[in-house]
Amino acid sequence: MKANNPHHWHIWLYGSRCTFVERFTGRLDEALDAADQLESQVGFVVLRFEIIRGARATE
């Protein structure tokens, strides 16, 4: 299993006419949790979300 090191992430939430992007730094499981929380905070129906990994974050 791969290590779950902290990275910089972009969380993208896609609706039918809206898109929301949030930057996040942490582990993948934390990024998934953040995406779940963001989904309930945006003012549109989220049809799809993507989490894109960036550079490794320094601790």
C-alpha contacts under 8 A as a table, 3 or more apart, distances in Angstrom:
res1	aa1	res2	aa2	distance
4	N	27	R	5.84
4	N	28	L	6.55
5	N	26	G	7.65
5	N	27	R	5.73
5	N	28	L	7.94
5	N	56	R	7.37
5	N	57	A	7.97
6	P	25	T	6.66
6	P	26	G	4.34
6	P	27	R	4.36
6	P	28	L	7.43
6	P	56	R	6.16
6	P	57	A	5.37
6	P	58	T	7.57
6	P	59	E	7.88
7	H	25	T	5.70
7	H	26	G	5.50
7	H	27	R	6.23
7	H	28	L	7.84
7	H	53	R	6.62
7	H	54	G	6.23
7	H	55	A	5.77
7	H	56	R	4.17
7	H	57	A	4.56
8	H	23	R	7.32
8	H	24	F	5.90
8	H	25	T	4.48
8	H	26	G	6.65
8	H	53	R	6.21
8	H	54	G	4.95
8	H	55	A	5.69
8	H	56	R	6.26
8	H	57	A	5.94
9	W	23	R	5.81
9	W	24	F	5.03
9	W	25	T	5.95
9	W	26	G	7.74
9	W	31	A	7.29
9	W	51	I	6.54
9	W	52	I	5.52
9	W	53	R	4.70
9	W	54	G	5.49
10	H	21	V	6.64
10	H	22	E	5.80
10	H	23	R	4.71
10	H	24	F	6.20
10	H	51	I	5.74
10	H	52	I	5.18
10	H	53	R	6.71
10	H	54	G	7.57
11	I	21	V	5.60
11	I	22	E	5.13
11	I	23	R	6.25
11	I	24	F	7.20
11	I	31	A	7.58
11	I	35	A	6.45
11	I	49	F	7.22
11	I	50	E	5.92
11	I	51	I	4.62
11	I	52	I	6.55
12	W	19	T	7.03
12	W	20	F	5.77
12	W	21	V	4.61
12	W	22	E	6.64
12	W	49	F	5.43
12	W	50	E	5.11
12	W	51	I	6.31
13	L	19	T	5.65
13	L	20	F	5.11
13	L	21	V	6.44
13	L	35	A	7.92
13	L	39	E	7.26
13	L	46	V	6.15
13	L	47	L	7.72
13	L	48	R	6.17
13	L	49	F	4.49
13	L	50	E	6.73
14	Y	17	R	7.94
14	Y	18	C	6.19
14	Y	19	T	4.65
14	Y	20	F	6.65
14	Y	46	V	5.54
14	Y	47	L	5.79
14	Y	48	R	5.24
14	Y	49	F	5.91
15	G	18	C	4.91
15	G	19	T	5.96
15	G	44	F	6.41
15	G	45	V	5.68
15	G	46	V	4.70
15	G	47	L	5.17
15	G	48	R	7.03
16	S	45	V	7.69
16	S	46	V	7.87
16	S	47	L	7.06
18	C	44	F	7.26
24	F	31	A	6.76
25	T	31	A	7.68
25	T	57	A	7.04
26	G	30	E	6.19
26	G	31	A	6.63
26	G	57	A	7.52
27	R	30	E	5.24
27	R	31	A	6.26
28	L	31	A	4.94
28	L	32	L	6.22
29	D	32	L	5.15
29	D	33	D	6.29
30	E	33	D	5.03
30	E	34	A	6.13
31	A	34	A	4.98
31	A	35	A	6.16
31	A	51	I	7.47
32	L	35	A	5.06
32	L	36	D	6.29
32	L	51	I	7.68
33	D	36	D	5.10
33	D	37	Q	6.35
34	A	37	Q	5.09
34	A	38	L	6.07
35	A	38	L	5.04
35	A	39	E	6.11
35	A	49	F	7.70
36	D	39	E	5.24
36	D	40	S	6.98
37	Q	40	S	5.57
37	Q	41	Q	6.67
38	L	41	Q	4.97
38	L	42	V	6.33
39	E	42	V	5.84
39	E	46	V	6.49
42	V	45	V	7.87
46	V	49	F	7.24
